[in-house]
Amino acid sequence: FTEERLRSGDALAVVTSSKTTVPGCKSILLGIMEYMSVASPAYMDRYIPDAISLKAVSQAPSIQFDRKDTLPMQWLDKAFGQSEGLISHSVPSYEGHLQCCLKSIGWAMMPSITVGPLIEQNKLLEILPNIRLHTPLYWQCRANSSGSLEKLNEIVSSVASQALLQDFEMDFEP
């Protein structure tokens, strides 16, 4: 939904998961963000103590960015072949998602590059290991941009090539 900021003129560039280029802009594929479903060990003991199933995960509290956040439902579809309504808390920040997971308030979809170390430390658990979502991220910016914006384009592309998955067999519609 960030493309609307380009259309309105509120932004000169955005990171988006939409492949459709906003008129008057150019789009660069940055790479693939991998998301995992995670929760704290205490949360799992309390809300999903037995077999992990669609019913158990759907009835346990979850964290979504906002009403437009479809990652949890996409994950349910991938993990169980279908989805159900979720009991969700809206938390519109990455840090808020992370704190809610660590404090056993809910499970959430989090970027693997940021929660991997917490999983290694057993502070978070992956609900179903290796059932992950892969979301393409695009940098969209004004086509006729200034030298400063062109430099920013180069920096964003360089950092993304180091931080995001590249040359990955994608499980999304290109």
C-alpha positions as CSV (number, residue, x, y, z in Angstrom):
1,F,0.0,0.0,0.0
2,T,3.1,2.2,0.0
3,E,2.7,3.0,-3.7
4,E,-0.1,5.4,-2.8
5,R,2.5,7.6,-1.2
6,L,4.3,7.8,-4.6
7,R,1.0,8.5,-6.5
8,S,0.1,11.3,-4.1
9,G,3.5,12.9,-4.2
10,D,4.1,12.3,-0.4
11,A,7.2,10.2,-1.2
12,L,9.9,10.2,-4.0
13,A,10.7,6.5,-3.4
14,V,9.2,3.5,-1.5
15,V,9.9,-0.1,-0.8
16,T,6.9,-2.2,-1.9
17,S,5.9,-5.8,-2.5
18,S,3.9,-4.7,-5.6
19,K,5.5,-5.5,-9.0
20,T,3.2,-3.1,-10.7
21,T,5.1,0.2,-11.3
22,V,3.4,3.4,-10.4
23,P,3.1,5.7,-13.6
24,G,6.1,8.0,-13.8
25,C,8.3,5.8,-11.7
26,K,10.8,3.0,-12.2
27,S,10.9,-0.2,-10.3
28,I,14.0,-2.3,-9.2
29,L,13.7,-5.8,-7.7
30,L,15.7,-5.6,-4.5
31,G,15.5,-9.2,-3.5
32,I,13.3,-11.5,-1.4
33,M,12.3,-11.1,2.2
34,E,11.8,-14.4,4.0
35,Y,9.2,-14.5,6.7
36,M,8.8,-17.1,9.4
37,S,6.0,-17.7,11.9
38,V,7.4,-17.3,15.4
39,A,6.3,-17.3,19.0
40,S,8.0,-17.6,22.4
41,P,8.5,-21.0,24.1
42,A,6.2,-19.9,26.9
43,Y,3.5,-18.9,24.3
44,M,3.8,-22.2,22.6
45,D,3.4,-24.0,26.0
46,R,0.3,-22.0,26.9
47,Y,-1.5,-21.7,23.6
48,I,-0.3,-24.5,21.3
49,P,0.9,-27.2,23.8
50,D,0.0,-30.2,21.7
51,A,-0.1,-30.9,18.0
52,I,0.3,-27.9,15.7
53,S,-2.9,-27.6,13.6
54,L,-4.9,-25.0,11.7
55,K,-7.4,-24.9,14.5
56,A,-4.8,-24.5,17.3
57,V,-2.9,-21.8,15.5
58,S,-6.0,-19.9,14.3
59,Q,-7.5,-19.9,17.9
60,A,-4.2,-18.7,19.5
61,P,-3.7,-14.9,19.6
62,S,-1.7,-13.5,16.7
63,I,0.0,-10.2,15.8
64,Q,-0.8,-8.4,12.6
65,F,0.7,-5.1,11.4
66,D,-2.8,-3.8,10.5
67,R,-6.0,-5.0,8.8
68,K,-4.2,-5.0,5.5
69,D,-1.5,-7.4,6.7
70,T,-2.1,-10.7,4.8
71,L,1.1,-12.5,5.8
72,P,-0.5,-14.5,8.7
73,M,-3.3,-15.7,6.4
74,Q,-0.9,-16.5,3.6
75,W,1.2,-18.6,6.0
76,L,-1.9,-20.5,7.2
77,D,-2.7,-21.3,3.6
78,K,0.8,-22.5,2.9
79,A,1.1,-24.5,6.1
80,F,-2.3,-26.1,6.2
81,G,-3.8,-25.7,2.7
82,Q,-6.4,-23.3,4.0
83,S,-6.9,-20.5,6.5
84,E,-9.4,-19.5,9.1
85,G,-10.1,-16.2,10.8
86,L,-7.6,-15.2,13.4
87,I,-7.7,-13.7,16.8
88,S,-5.4,-10.7,16.2
89,H,-3.8,-7.7,17.8
90,S,-2.8,-4.9,15.5
91,V,0.7,-3.7,16.2
92,P,1.9,-1.4,13.5
93,S,5.7,-1.6,14.1
94,Y,8.4,-4.1,13.7
95,E,9.7,-3.5,17.3
96,G,6.1,-3.9,18.6
97,H,5.7,-7.2,16.8
98,L,9.0,-8.5,18.2
99,Q,8.2,-7.4,21.8
100,C,4.7,-9.0,21.6
101,C,6.3,-12.3,20.5
102,L,9.0,-12.2,23.2
103,K,6.4,-11.4,25.9
104,S,4.1,-14.2,24.8
105,I,1.3,-11.9,23.6
106,G,0.9,-13.5,20.2
107,W,2.6,-15.3,17.3
108,A,3.6,-13.3,14.3
109,M,5.2,-13.4,10.9
110,M,8.7,-11.9,11.2
111,P,11.7,-11.5,8.8
112,S,14.1,-14.5,9.2
113,I,17.1,-12.2,8.9
114,T,16.1,-10.4,12.1
115,V,14.7,-13.3,14.2
116,G,17.2,-16.0,13.2
117,P,19.5,-15.2,16.2
118,L,16.6,-15.2,18.6
119,I,15.6,-18.7,17.4
120,E,19.2,-19.8,17.8
121,Q,19.1,-18.5,21.4
122,N,15.7,-20.3,22.0
123,K,14.0,-17.0,22.8
124,L,11.7,-17.6,19.9
125,L,10.5,-20.8,18.2
126,E,9.5,-21.2,14.6
127,I,5.9,-22.6,14.8
128,L,6.3,-24.9,11.9
129,P,10.0,-25.1,10.9
130,N,10.7,-24.4,7.2
131,I,7.2,-23.3,6.3
132,R,8.2,-19.8,5.2
133,L,6.9,-17.1,3.0
134,H,9.0,-15.3,0.4
135,T,8.0,-11.8,-0.5
136,P,9.6,-9.9,-3.4
137,L,10.6,-6.3,-2.5
138,Y,10.8,-3.6,-5.1
139,W,12.3,-0.1,-4.9
140,Q,10.0,2.3,-6.8
141,C,11.2,5.8,-7.3
142,R,10.5,8.7,-9.6
143,A,11.8,8.0,-13.1
144,N,13.2,11.5,-13.6
145,S,15.1,11.8,-10.4
146,S,17.8,14.1,-9.1
147,G,21.4,13.1,-8.6
148,S,20.8,12.7,-4.9
149,L,17.9,10.3,-5.5
150,E,20.0,8.3,-8.0
151,K,22.7,8.0,-5.3
152,L,20.1,6.8,-2.8
153,N,18.9,4.2,-5.5
154,E,22.5,2.9,-5.7
155,I,22.8,2.7,-1.9
156,V,19.4,0.9,-1.4
157,S,20.2,-1.6,-4.2
158,S,23.7,-2.3,-2.7
159,V,22.4,-2.8,0.9
160,A,19.5,-5.0,-0.3
161,S,21.8,-7.2,-2.4
162,Q,23.6,-8.0,0.9
163,A,20.7,-8.3,3.2
164,L,17.9,-9.9,1.1
165,L,17.7,-13.3,-0.5
166,Q,18.9,-13.2,-4.2
167,D,18.5,-15.8,-6.9
168,F,16.0,-17.7,-4.8
169,E,13.4,-20.1,-6.2
170,M,10.4,-17.9,-5.5
171,D,7.1,-19.2,-4.3
172,F,5.1,-16.2,-5.4
173,E,3.7,-14.9,-8.6
174,P,6.5,-12.9,-10.4
